[in-house]
Amino acid sequence: MSNGRNSPGAAAAEPDMDLPSYDGCWALFLDIDGTLIDHAPTPDAVHIDARVKDFLVRLQDANDGALALVSGRAIADIDRLFQPLRFPAAGQHGVERRDAAGRLHRHSVDEDGLRRAAERVAELTARHPGLVFEDKGLNLALHYRLAPEMEQEVHALFRSLAAQMGDQYTLQWGKMVCELKPSGYDKGTAIAEYMAEPPFIGRTPVFIGDDLTDEFGIARVNQLGGHSVKVGPGPSGARWRAPSAEAVRVWLAGLAGASTTPSRTLP
């Protein structure tokens, strides 16, 4: 594998980065939390600064629009973070997706059981203020980063809920979070859907992610012969490594050519 030294902007990157060389014909798929931005104690505590928005716009334009955000967050939450920009985005682990033309695609799922499960998660959260409950609409996520002693109880509840809901929903483990999500959809399926559409079709897929949830995207990009990048430590099927979210930002800013004039006006 390349050590990334031949990539634009690599000279500013951290010395232990191991990243692919840019060939000008990529389809970029980017996780958000832990990849573009550092993890925060709660999902609402993060902020996207102007530097990140700037290099994303440059990269999108440089790749003829072939850039999408692929996240566990809902698309409405993604748009809130990146406002006023609206990138192609896959939310809730691939259950909903906005394509490059701005069309919204949402897979049909049975929501009745999920509403009952949400009530039980809300009850546990109410008894333990350190827990943070995200009801994303089609996914339920319970964060215990502020209450690590609750890990076993949170896991037990979500295993119970998943067993009750049968094969329509599945568990998704992440960093200090448990999620209940519709079966059959993940970041890999979202990437595959994008790769069948313009402007992504025919390009080399590149996916960057940091968490267990991102391994589905990593596996799909590997299958498609693209570049998969794991951020941070831990086992992964990724072909490349970046040590931190800051290292990813440095690398992407370098690829975007931070000294050039933006092709669009940013706030």
C-alpha positions as CSV (number, residue, x, y, z in Angstrom):
1,M,0.0,0.0,0.0
2,S,1.1,3.6,-0.6
3,N,2.1,5.6,2.5
4,G,0.2,8.6,1.1
5,R,3.3,10.7,0.5
6,N,2.4,11.0,-3.2
7,S,-1.1,12.4,-2.4
8,P,-1.8,16.1,-2.7
9,G,-1.4,17.7,0.8
10,A,0.3,14.6,2.2
11,A,3.2,16.6,3.4
12,A,1.0,18.3,6.1
13,A,-0.4,15.0,7.3
14,E,0.6,13.0,10.3
15,P,3.7,10.8,9.8
16,D,1.8,7.5,10.6
17,M,-0.9,8.0,8.0
18,D,-1.3,5.3,5.5
19,L,-3.7,6.6,2.8
20,P,-4.2,6.1,-1.0
21,S,-3.0,8.5,-3.7
22,Y,-5.7,10.6,-5.3
23,D,-6.4,9.9,-9.0
24,G,-9.0,12.6,-9.7
25,C,-11.8,10.1,-10.3
26,W,-13.1,9.2,-6.9
27,A,-16.6,8.8,-5.4
28,L,-16.2,9.9,-1.9
29,F,-18.3,8.5,0.9
30,L,-17.7,10.1,4.3
31,D,-18.8,9.1,7.8
32,I,-19.3,12.1,10.1
33,D,-18.8,11.5,13.8
34,G,-15.4,10.3,14.6
35,T,-14.3,10.8,11.0
36,L,-14.9,14.3,9.8
37,I,-15.4,15.6,13.4
38,D,-14.3,14.3,16.8
39,H,-16.7,12.4,19.0
40,A,-18.5,14.6,21.6
41,P,-20.2,13.6,24.9
42,T,-23.6,13.9,23.2
43,P,-24.7,14.0,19.5
44,D,-26.0,17.6,19.8
45,A,-22.6,18.8,21.2
46,V,-20.8,18.6,17.9
47,H,-20.1,21.5,15.5
48,I,-19.0,21.6,11.9
49,D,-16.6,24.5,11.3
50,A,-16.1,26.5,8.2
51,R,-12.8,24.7,7.3
52,V,-14.6,21.4,7.0
53,K,-17.5,22.8,4.9
54,D,-14.9,24.5,2.7
55,F,-12.9,21.4,1.8
56,L,-16.1,19.3,1.3
57,V,-17.4,21.8,-1.2
58,R,-14.0,21.8,-3.0
59,L,-13.9,18.0,-3.0
60,Q,-17.4,17.7,-4.3
61,D,-16.7,20.1,-7.1
62,A,-13.4,18.4,-7.9
63,N,-15.1,15.1,-8.3
64,D,-18.0,16.3,-10.4
65,G,-20.5,16.1,-7.5
66,A,-19.5,12.5,-6.4
67,L,-19.4,13.1,-2.7
68,A,-21.9,11.9,-0.1
69,L,-22.1,11.9,3.7
70,V,-23.0,8.4,5.1
71,S,-24.1,8.5,8.7
72,G,-26.1,7.0,11.4
73,R,-27.7,10.4,12.0
74,A,-31.0,11.3,10.3
75,I,-30.7,13.4,7.2
76,A,-32.5,16.2,8.9
77,D,-29.8,16.2,11.6
78,I,-27.1,16.1,9.0
79,D,-28.6,19.1,7.2
80,R,-28.7,21.0,10.5
81,L,-25.0,20.3,11.1
82,F,-23.9,21.4,7.6
83,Q,-26.3,24.2,7.0
84,P,-26.8,26.0,4.6
85,L,-25.1,23.2,2.5
86,R,-27.1,20.2,1.5
87,F,-24.9,17.3,0.3
88,P,-26.0,14.0,-1.0
89,A,-26.5,12.1,2.3
90,A,-27.5,8.6,3.5
91,G,-29.0,8.7,7.0
92,Q,-30.0,6.2,9.7
93,H,-27.6,3.6,8.4
94,G,-28.9,3.6,4.9
95,V,-32.7,3.5,5.6
96,E,-33.0,7.0,4.1
97,R,-30.9,8.6,1.3
98,R,-30.8,11.8,-0.7
99,D,-29.3,11.4,-4.1
100,A,-27.2,13.9,-6.0
101,A,-30.3,15.3,-7.7
102,G,-31.9,16.0,-4.3
103,R,-34.4,13.3,-4.4
104,L,-35.2,11.6,-1.1
105,H,-35.4,7.8,-1.0
106,R,-36.8,6.1,2.1
107,H,-37.2,2.4,2.6
108,S,-40.5,1.2,3.8
109,V,-40.4,-0.5,7.3
110,D,-42.9,-1.5,10.0
111,E,-42.8,1.3,12.6
112,D,-45.4,0.1,15.1
113,G,-43.0,-2.2,17.0
114,L,-40.3,0.4,17.0
115,R,-42.7,3.0,18.6
116,R,-43.3,0.5,21.5
117,A,-39.6,-0.1,21.8
118,A,-39.0,3.6,21.9
119,E,-41.3,3.9,25.0
120,R,-39.2,1.3,26.9
121,V,-35.9,3.1,25.9
122,A,-37.4,6.4,27.1
123,E,-38.4,4.9,30.4
124,L,-34.8,3.7,31.1
125,T,-33.4,7.0,30.0
126,A,-35.7,8.9,32.4
127,R,-34.4,6.9,35.3
128,H,-30.7,7.5,34.4
129,P,-29.9,11.1,33.4
130,G,-26.5,10.1,32.1
131,L,-28.1,8.2,29.2
132,V,-28.8,10.1,25.9
133,F,-31.7,8.7,23.8
134,E,-31.8,9.5,20.1
135,D,-35.1,8.6,18.4
136,K,-34.2,9.1,14.8
137,G,-37.6,8.0,13.5
138,L,-36.6,4.7,12.0
139,N,-33.6,3.9,14.3
140,L,-33.4,4.1,18.0
141,A,-30.0,4.9,19.6
142,L,-29.0,5.0,23.3
143,H,-25.7,6.6,24.1
144,Y,-24.0,5.7,27.4
145,R,-20.8,7.7,27.0
146,L,-21.7,9.8,30.0
147,A,-22.8,6.7,32.0
148,P,-20.4,3.9,31.2
149,E,-21.5,2.0,34.3
150,M,-24.9,1.4,32.4
151,E,-23.3,-0.6,29.6
152,Q,-24.6,-4.0,30.7
153,E,-28.1,-2.8,31.4
154,V,-28.3,-0.9,28.1
155,H,-27.1,-3.9,26.2
156,A,-29.6,-6.2,28.0
157,L,-32.5,-3.9,27.1
158,F,-31.6,-3.7,23.5
159,R,-31.1,-7.5,23.2
160,S,-34.5,-8.0,24.7
161,L,-36.1,-5.5,22.3
162,A,-34.4,-7.0,19.3
163,A,-35.6,-10.5,20.3
164,Q,-39.2,-9.2,20.6
165,M,-39.1,-7.6,17.2
166,G,-38.0,-10.6,15.3
167,D,-36.1,-10.4,12.1
168,Q,-37.5,-7.0,11.0
169,Y,-35.0,-5.1,13.1
170,T,-31.4,-5.8,14.2
171,L,-28.9,-4.6,16.7
172,Q,-26.1,-2.3,15.8
173,W,-23.3,-1.8,18.3
174,G,-21.1,1.4,18.2
175,K,-18.7,3.3,20.4
176,M,-20.6,3.7,23.7
177,V,-24.0,3.4,21.9
178,C,-26.5,0.7,21.1
179,E,-28.9,1.0,18.1
180,L,-32.0,-0.8,16.9
181,K,-32.4,-0.4,13.2
182,P,-34.3,-2.0,10.3
183,S,-32.7,-5.2,9.0
184,G,-31.2,-5.3,5.5
185,Y,-30.0,-1.7,5.4
186,D,-26.6,-0.4,6.3
187,K,-23.9,2.0,5.1
188,G,-22.8,-0.6,2.6
189,T,-26.2,-0.8,0.9
190,A,-26.3,3.0,0.8
191,I,-23.0,3.1,-1.0
192,A,-24.1,0.4,-3.5
193,E,-27.2,2.5,-4.3
194,Y,-25.1,5.6,-4.9
195,M,-22.6,3.7,-7.1
196,A,-25.5,2.8,-9.5
197,E,-26.3,6.4,-10.0
198,P,-24.7,9.5,-11.6
199,P,-22.4,11.1,-10.8
200,F,-20.9,8.2,-8.7
201,I,-21.2,5.5,-11.3
202,G,-17.9,4.5,-13.0
203,R,-15.8,6.1,-10.3
204,T,-13.5,4.6,-7.7
205,P,-15.4,4.4,-4.4
206,V,-13.6,5.7,-1.3
207,F,-15.2,5.3,2.1
208,I,-13.8,6.7,5.4
209,G,-15.2,5.6,8.8
210,D,-14.2,4.9,12.3
211,D,-16.8,2.7,14.0
212,L,-18.2,-0.8,13.9
213,T,-21.1,0.6,12.0
214,D,-18.7,1.6,9.2
215,E,-17.4,-1.9,8.6
216,F,-20.4,-2.5,6.3
217,G,-19.3,0.4,4.2
218,I,-15.7,-0.8,4.3
219,A,-16.7,-4.3,3.2
220,R,-18.8,-3.0,0.3
221,V,-16.1,-0.6,-1.0
222,N,-13.5,-3.4,-0.8
223,Q,-15.9,-5.6,-2.8
224,L,-16.2,-2.9,-5.4
225,G,-12.4,-2.6,-5.7
226,G,-12.2,0.8,-4.0
227,H,-10.3,2.4,-1.1
228,S,-11.5,1.8,2.4
229,V,-10.0,3.9,5.3
230,K,-10.3,3.1,9.0
231,V,-9.9,6.0,11.4
232,G,-8.3,5.3,14.7
233,P,-7.3,2.1,16.4
234,G,-9.0,-1.3,16.4
235,P,-9.6,-4.2,14.1
236,S,-11.0,-3.5,10.7
237,G,-11.3,-4.8,7.2
238,A,-10.1,-1.5,5.8
239,R,-7.2,-1.3,3.4
240,W,-5.8,2.0,4.7
241,R,-5.5,3.7,8.1
242,A,-5.7,7.3,9.5
243,P,-4.8,7.8,13.1
244,S,-7.5,10.4,14.0
245,A,-10.4,12.6,12.8
246,E,-8.0,15.5,12.8
247,A,-5.6,13.5,10.5
248,V,-8.6,12.9,8.1
249,R,-9.4,16.6,8.1
250,V,-5.7,17.5,7.3
251,W,-5.6,14.9,4.5
252,L,-8.9,15.9,2.9
253,A,-8.1,19.6,3.1
254,G,-4.8,18.8,1.3
255,L,-6.6,16.9,-1.4
256,A,-9.0,19.8,-1.8
257,G,-6.2,22.2,-2.3
258,A,-6.8,24.6,0.6
259,S,-4.9,27.5,-1.1
260,T,-7.2,27.6,-4.2
261,T,-10.2,29.9,-4.6
262,P,-13.5,28.2,-3.5
263,S,-15.7,27.3,-6.4
264,R,-18.8,28.3,-4.4
265,T,-19.3,31.0,-1.8
266,L,-19.6,29.8,1.7
267,P,-21.1,31.5,4.7
